Amino acid sequence: MNKVSTSRHELRSVLITGATGGIGMELAKRYAKPGRVLMLWGRNKERLDAIAKLCCARGAEVFPRQIDLSNGEAALAALREDQARSGLDLVILGAGLSDIKSPDQQTEDPAGVLRLALVNYATPVTLATAAAQSMLSQGYGKIVLIGSVAGFYELPFAASYSSSKAGLACFAHAANLAWRPKNIQLTLVVPGFVDTPMSQRLEGPRPFLVSAGSAACKIMKAVKSGQAELIFPWQFRVMRIAERLLPAFLRKHILQSLDVGQKEHAGG
């Protein structure tokens, strides 16, 4: 597997979107240390202030930013502003939305589909591209995109969510081919069920559930080693291989028979 030669470069500046979510907060806490600049983006001001205060107490210089990533142009301007002030050594694009069509709905809500597509796909690939452009001038850099195992499947109850994550994965694989030879490392993270407020909305079992802290540790290890793709927990790697062997009609039947619900949206 291709590795990027960034081991000699200290991660002085780290930008994290979704820093008010479960995995983002855990990553922020673990990356916080003296001499490091953290740029933390999130929607929830109360949680953003809390994680910024904690990271400052650990010695990091912190620049919190309350932002809505459905506004791609504002997000792009914000990234360029942060880059001009502090540079970009590592950019973790972890913000995301999830939604599931309720049993009484024939389709998903179109306005919700648009917002989800912007936050889960359009804005992160735009920010990743802008970050790579900046990193090219310094000769190195690392970018992380947080996908989902949902991107492996055509989920009829979450068509927009699963397709947004599939698109993100396709972008990551293509961008890696272009950027790795130029010493820009892109890591696609593909988690299963992580114990975060987003997954806690789901009704029903969450097999192979991992904690947000454990997920953060796995991601940091993958970033440090230069891994191009991280799928966890391991059971989903096995399932990914096994499901490719299923006949198309059986795979379609299984997906159409899935019954998944969710609770009302939690406050962001």
Contacts in CASP RR format, 6 or more apart in sequence:
PFRMAT RR
TARGET T0000
AUTHOR 0000-0000-0000
METHOD contacts of the structure
MODEL  1
MNKVSTSRHELRSVLITGATGGIGMELAKRYAKPGRVLMLWGRNKERLDA
IAKLCCARGAEVFPRQIDLSNGEAALAALREDQARSGLDLVILGAGLSDI
KSPDQQTEDPAGVLRLALVNYATPVTLATAAAQSMLSQGYGKIVLIGSVA
GFYELPFAASYSSSKAGLACFAHAANLAWRPKNIQLTLVVPGFVDTPMSQ
RLEGPRPFLVSAGSAACKIMKAVKSGQAELIFPWQFRVMRIAERLLPAFL
RKHILQSLDVGQKEHAGG
1 227 0 8 1.000
1 228 0 8 1.000
2 176 0 8 1.000
2 180 0 8 1.000
2 228 0 8 1.000
3 185 0 8 1.000
3 225 0 8 1.000
3 226 0 8 1.000
4 140 0 8 1.000
4 141 0 8 1.000
4 142 0 8 1.000
4 180 0 8 1.000
4 183 0 8 1.000
4 184 0 8 1.000
4 185 0 8 1.000
4 226 0 8 1.000
5 140 0 8 1.000
5 183 0 8 1.000
6 140 0 8 1.000
6 141 0 8 1.000
6 142 0 8 1.000
6 183 0 8 1.000
6 185 0 8 1.000
6 226 0 8 1.000
9 89 0 8 1.000
9 140 0 8 1.000
9 141 0 8 1.000
10 89 0 8 1.000
11 31 0 8 1.000
11 36 0 8 1.000
11 89 0 8 1.000
11 90 0 8 1.000
11 142 0 8 1.000
12 35 0 8 1.000
12 36 0 8 1.000
12 37 0 8 1.000
12 87 0 8 1.000
12 89 0 8 1.000
13 36 0 8 1.000
13 37 0 8 1.000
13 38 0 8 1.000
13 39 0 8 1.000
13 86 0 8 1.000
13 87 0 8 1.000
13 88 0 8 1.000
13 89 0 8 1.000
13 90 0 8 1.000
14 31 0 8 1.000
14 36 0 8 1.000
14 37 0 8 1.000
14 38 0 8 1.000
14 39 0 8 1.000
14 89 0 8 1.000
14 90 0 8 1.000
14 91 0 8 1.000
14 92 0 8 1.000
15 38 0 8 1.000
15 39 0 8 1.000
15 41 0 8 1.000
15 79 0 8 1.000
15 82 0 8 1.000
15 88 0 8 1.000
15 90 0 8 1.000
15 91 0 8 1.000
15 92 0 8 1.000
15 131 0 8 1.000
16 24 0 8 1.000
16 27 0 8 1.000
16 28 0 8 1.000
16 31 0 8 1.000
16 38 0 8 1.000
16 39 0 8 1.000
16 40 0 8 1.000
16 41 0 8 1.000
16 92 0 8 1.000
16 94 0 8 1.000
17 41 0 8 1.000
17 42 0 8 1.000
17 69 0 8 1.000
17 92 0 8 1.000
17 93 0 8 1.000
17 94 0 8 1.000
17 95 0 8 1.000
17 124 0 8 1.000
17 127 0 8 1.000
18 24 0 8 1.000
18 41 0 8 1.000
18 42 0 8 1.000
18 43 0 8 1.000
18 94 0 8 1.000
18 95 0 8 1.000
18 96 0 8 1.000
19 25 0 8 1.000
19 27 0 8 1.000
19 28 0 8 1.000
19 40 0 8 1.000
19 41 0 8 1.000
19 42 0 8 1.000
19 48 0 8 1.000
19 51 0 8 1.000
19 64 0 8 1.000
20 42 0 8 1.000
20 43 0 8 1.000
20 44 0 8 1.000
20 47 0 8 1.000
20 48 0 8 1.000
20 51 0 8 1.000
20 268 0 8 1.000
21 42 0 8 1.000
21 47 0 8 1.000
21 196 0 8 1.000
21 197 0 8 1.000
21 198 0 8 1.000
22 194 0 8 1.000
22 196 0 8 1.000
22 197 0 8 1.000
22 212 0 8 1.000
23 94 0 8 1.000
23 146 0 8 1.000
23 191 0 8 1.000
23 194 0 8 1.000
23 196 0 8 1.000
23 212 0 8 1.000
23 213 0 8 1.000
23 215 0 8 1.000
23 216 0 8 1.000
23 219 0 8 1.000
24 92 0 8 1.000
24 94 0 8 1.000
24 212 0 8 1.000
24 216 0 8 1.000
25 47 0 8 1.000
25 51 0 8 1.000
25 212 0 8 1.000
26 212 0 8 1.000
26 213 0 8 1.000
26 215 0 8 1.000
26 216 0 8 1.000
27 92 0 8 1.000
27 216 0 8 1.000
27 219 0 8 1.000
27 220 0 8 1.000
28 38 0 8 1.000
28 40 0 8 1.000
28 51 0 8 1.000
28 54 0 8 1.000
28 55 0 8 1.000
29 51 0 8 1.000
29 54 0 8 1.000
29 55 0 8 1.000
29 58 0 8 1.000
29 216 0 8 1.000
30 216 0 8 1.000
30 217 0 8 1.000
30 220 0 8 1.000
31 38 0 8 1.000
31 60 0 8 1.000
31 90 0 8 1.000
31 220 0 8 1.000
32 38 0 8 1.000
32 54 0 8 1.000
32 55 0 8 1.000
32 56 0 8 1.000
32 58 0 8 1.000
32 59 0 8 1.000
32 60 0 8 1.000
32 62 0 8 1.000
33 58 0 8 1.000
33 59 0 8 1.000
33 60 0 8 1.000
34 58 0 8 1.000
34 59 0 8 1.000
34 60 0 8 1.000
35 59 0 8 1.000
35 60 0 8 1.000
35 61 0 8 1.000
36 59 0 8 1.000
36 60 0 8 1.000
36 61 0 8 1.000
37 60 0 8 1.000
37 61 0 8 1.000
37 62 0 8 1.000
37 63 0 8 1.000
37 86 0 8 1.000
37 87 0 8 1.000
38 55 0 8 1.000
38 60 0 8 1.000
38 61 0 8 1.000
38 62 0 8 1.000
38 63 0 8 1.000
39 62 0 8 1.000
39 63 0 8 1.000
39 65 0 8 1.000
39 82 0 8 1.000
39 86 0 8 1.000
40 48 0 8 1.000
40 51 0 8 1.000
40 52 0 8 1.000
40 55 0 8 1.000
40 62 0 8 1.000
40 63 0 8 1.000
40 64 0 8 1.000
40 65 0 8 1.000
41 64 0 8 1.000
41 65 0 8 1.000
41 66 0 8 1.000
41 67 0 8 1.000
41 69 0 8 1.000
41 78 0 8 1.000
41 95 0 8 1.000
42 48 0 8 1.000
42 64 0 8 1.000
42 65 0 8 1.000
42 66 0 8 1.000
42 67 0 8 1.000
42 95 0 8 1.000
43 66 0 8 1.000
43 67 0 8 1.000
43 68 0 8 1.000
43 95 0 8 1.000
43 268 0 8 1.000
44 267 0 8 1.000
44 268 0 8 1.000
45 66 0 8 1.000
48 64 0 8 1.000
48 65 0 8 1.000
48 66 0 8 1.000
49 64 0 8 1.000
51 64 0 8 1.000
52 62 0 8 1.000
52 64 0 8 1.000
55 62 0 8 1.000
56 62 0 8 1.000
63 82 0 8 1.000
63 85 0 8 1.000
63 86 0 8 1.000
65 78 0 8 1.000
65 82 0 8 1.000
67 74 0 8 1.000
67 75 0 8 1.000
67 78 0 8 1.000
68 74 0 8 1.000
69 75 0 8 1.000
69 95 0 8 1.000
69 96 0 8 1.000
69 118 0 8 1.000
69 119 0 8 1.000
69 123 0 8 1.000
69 124 0 8 1.000
70 115 0 8 1.000
70 118 0 8 1.000
70 119 0 8 1.000
70 123 0 8 1.000
72 118 0 8 1.000
72 122 0 8 1.000
72 123 0 8 1.000
72 126 0 8 1.000
75 123 0 8 1.000
75 126 0 8 1.000
75 127 0 8 1.000
76 126 0 8 1.000
76 127 0 8 1.000
76 130 0 8 1.000
79 88 0 8 1.000
79 91 0 8 1.000
79 127 0 8 1.000
79 130 0 8 1.000
79 131 0 8 1.000
80 130 0 8 1.000
82 88 0 8 1.000
83 130 0 8 1.000
83 131 0 8 1.000
83 134 0 8 1.000
87 134 0 8 1.000
87 138 0 8 1.000
88 131 0 8 1.000
88 134 0 8 1.000
88 135 0 8 1.000
88 141 0 8 1.000
89 140 0 8 1.000
89 141 0 8 1.000
89 142 0 8 1.000
90 141 0 8 1.000
90 142 0 8 1.000
90 143 0 8 1.000
90 144 0 8 1.000
90 223 0 8 1.000
91 127 0 8 1.000
91 128 0 8 1.000
91 131 0 8 1.000
91 142 0 8 1.000
91 143 0 8 1.000
91 144 0 8 1.000
92 143 0 8 1.000
92 144 0 8 1.000
92 146 0 8 1.000
92 219 0 8 1.000
93 124 0 8 1.000
93 127 0 8 1.000
93 128 0 8 1.000
93 143 0 8 1.000
93 144 0 8 1.000
93 145 0 8 1.000
93 146 0 8 1.000
94 124 0 8 1.000
94 144 0 8 1.000
94 145 0 8 1.000
94 146 0 8 1.000
95 119 0 8 1.000
95 124 0 8 1.000
96 119 0 8 1.000
96 120 0 8 1.000
96 146 0 8 1.000
96 198 0 8 1.000
97 115 0 8 1.000
97 116 0 8 1.000
97 119 0 8 1.000
97 120 0 8 1.000
97 161 0 8 1.000
98 116 0 8 1.000
98 158 0 8 1.000
98 161 0 8 1.000
98 198 0 8 1.000
98 201 0 8 1.000
98 262 0 8 1.000
99 108 0 8 1.000
99 112 0 8 1.000
99 116 0 8 1.000
99 158 0 8 1.000
99 160 0 8 1.000
99 161 0 8 1.000
99 262 0 8 1.000
100 157 0 8 1.000
100 158 0 8 1.000
100 161 0 8 1.000
100 202 0 8 1.000
100 260 0 8 1.000
100 261 0 8 1.000
100 262 0 8 1.000
101 107 0 8 1.000
101 108 0 8 1.000
101 157 0 8 1.000
101 158 0 8 1.000
101 159 0 8 1.000
102 261 0 8 1.000
103 261 0 8 1.000
108 159 0 8 1.000
108 160 0 8 1.000
112 160 0 8 1.000
113 160 0 8 1.000
116 160 0 8 1.000
116 161 0 8 1.000
116 164 0 8 1.000
117 160 0 8 1.000
117 164 0 8 1.000
120 161 0 8 1.000
120 164 0 8 1.000
120 165 0 8 1.000
120 168 0 8 1.000
121 164 0 8 1.000
121 167 0 8 1.000
121 168 0 8 1.000
121 171 0 8 1.000
124 145 0 8 1.000
124 168 0 8 1.000
125 168 0 8 1.000
125 171 0 8 1.000
128 143 0 8 1.000
128 145 0 8 1.000
128 171 0 8 1.000
128 175 0 8 1.000
128 186 0 8 1.000
129 175 0 8 1.000
131 143 0 8 1.000
132 143 0 8 1.000
132 175 0 8 1.000
132 179 0 8 1.000
132 184 0 8 1.000
132 186 0 8 1.000
135 141 0 8 1.000
135 143 0 8 1.000
135 184 0 8 1.000
136 182 0 8 1.000
136 184 0 8 1.000
139 182 0 8 1.000
139 183 0 8 1.000
139 184 0 8 1.000
140 183 0 8 1.000
140 184 0 8 1.000
141 183 0 8 1.000
141 184 0 8 1.000
141 185 0 8 1.000
142 184 0 8 1.000
142 185 0 8 1.000
142 186 0 8 1.000
142 187 0 8 1.000
142 223 0 8 1.000
142 226 0 8 1.000
143 184 0 8 1.000
143 185 0 8 1.000
143 186 0 8 1.000
143 187 0 8 1.000
144 186 0 8 1.000
144 187 0 8 1.000
144 189 0 8 1.000
144 219 0 8 1.000
144 223 0 8 1.000
145 168 0 8 1.000
145 171 0 8 1.000
145 172 0 8 1.000
145 186 0 8 1.000
145 187 0 8 1.000
145 188 0 8 1.000
145 189 0 8 1.000
146 189 0 8 1.000
146 191 0 8 1.000
147 165 0 8 1.000
147 168 0 8 1.000
147 169 0 8 1.000
147 188 0 8 1.000
147 189 0 8 1.000
147 190 0 8 1.000
147 191 0 8 1.000
148 161 0 8 1.000
148 162 0 8 1.000
148 165 0 8 1.000
148 190 0 8 1.000
148 191 0 8 1.000
148 192 0 8 1.000
149 190 0 8 1.000
149 191 0 8 1.000
149 192 0 8 1.000
149 231 0 8 1.000
149 236 0 8 1.000
149 240 0 8 1.000
150 158 0 8 1.000
150 161 0 8 1.000
150 162 0 8 1.000
150 165 0 8 1.000
151 162 0 8 1.000
151 163 0 8 1.000
151 165 0 8 1.000
151 166 0 8 1.000
151 167 0 8 1.000
151 169 0 8 1.000
151 190 0 8 1.000
152 166 0 8 1.000
152 190 0 8 1.000
152 240 0 8 1.000
152 243 0 8 1.000
153 162 0 8 1.000
153 255 0 8 1.000
154 162 0 8 1.000
154 163 0 8 1.000
154 255 0 8 1.000
155 161 0 8 1.000
155 162 0 8 1.000
155 255 0 8 1.000
155 258 0 8 1.000
155 260 0 8 1.000
156 255 0 8 1.000
156 256 0 8 1.000
156 258 0 8 1.000
157 258 0 8 1.000
157 260 0 8 1.000
157 261 0 8 1.000
158 260 0 8 1.000
168 188 0 8 1.000
169 188 0 8 1.000
169 190 0 8 1.000
172 186 0 8 1.000
172 188 0 8 1.000
172 229 0 8 1.000
173 188 0 8 1.000
175 186 0 8 1.000
176 186 0 8 1.000
176 188 0 8 1.000
176 228 0 8 1.000
179 185 0 8 1.000
179 186 0 8 1.000
180 186 0 8 1.000
180 228 0 8 1.000
185 223 0 8 1.000
185 226 0 8 1.000
186 228 0 8 1.000
187 219 0 8 1.000
187 222 0 8 1.000
187 223 0 8 1.000
187 226 0 8 1.000
187 227 0 8 1.000
187 228 0 8 1.000
187 229 0 8 1.000
187 230 0 8 1.000
188 228 0 8 1.000
188 229 0 8 1.000
188 230 0 8 1.000
189 219 0 8 1.000
189 222 0 8 1.000
189 230 0 8 1.000
190 229 0 8 1.000
190 230 0 8 1.000
190 231 0 8 1.000
190 232 0 8 1.000
190 236 0 8 1.000
191 210 0 8 1.000
191 215 0 8 1.000
191 231 0 8 1.000
191 232 0 8 1.000
192 208 0 8 1.000
192 210 0 8 1.000
192 232 0 8 1.000
192 233 0 8 1.000
192 236 0 8 1.000
193 199 0 8 1.000
193 202 0 8 1.000
193 206 0 8 1.000
193 207 0 8 1.000
193 208 0 8 1.000
193 209 0 8 1.000
193 210 0 8 1.000
194 209 0 8 1.000
194 210 0 8 1.000
194 211 0 8 1.000
194 212 0 8 1.000
194 215 0 8 1.000
195 206 0 8 1.000
195 209 0 8 1.000
195 210 0 8 1.000
195 211 0 8 1.000
195 212 0 8 1.000
196 212 0 8 1.000
197 266 0 8 1.000
199 206 0 8 1.000
199 209 0 8 1.000
200 263 0 8 1.000
200 266 0 8 1.000
201 262 0 8 1.000
201 263 0 8 1.000
201 264 0 8 1.000
201 265 0 8 1.000
201 266 0 8 1.000
202 260 0 8 1.000
202 261 0 8 1.000
202 262 0 8 1.000
202 263 0 8 1.000
203 260 0 8 1.000
203 261 0 8 1.000
203 262 0 8 1.000
203 263 0 8 1.000
204 260 0 8 1.000
204 261 0 8 1.000
207 235 0 8 1.000
208 233 0 8 1.000
208 235 0 8 1.000
208 236 0 8 1.000
210 232 0 8 1.000
210 233 0 8 1.000
215 232 0 8 1.000
218 230 0 8 1.000
218 232 0 8 1.000
219 230 0 8 1.000
222 230 0 8 1.000
231 237 0 8 1.000
231 240 0 8 1.000
243 251 0 8 1.000
246 254 0 8 1.000
END
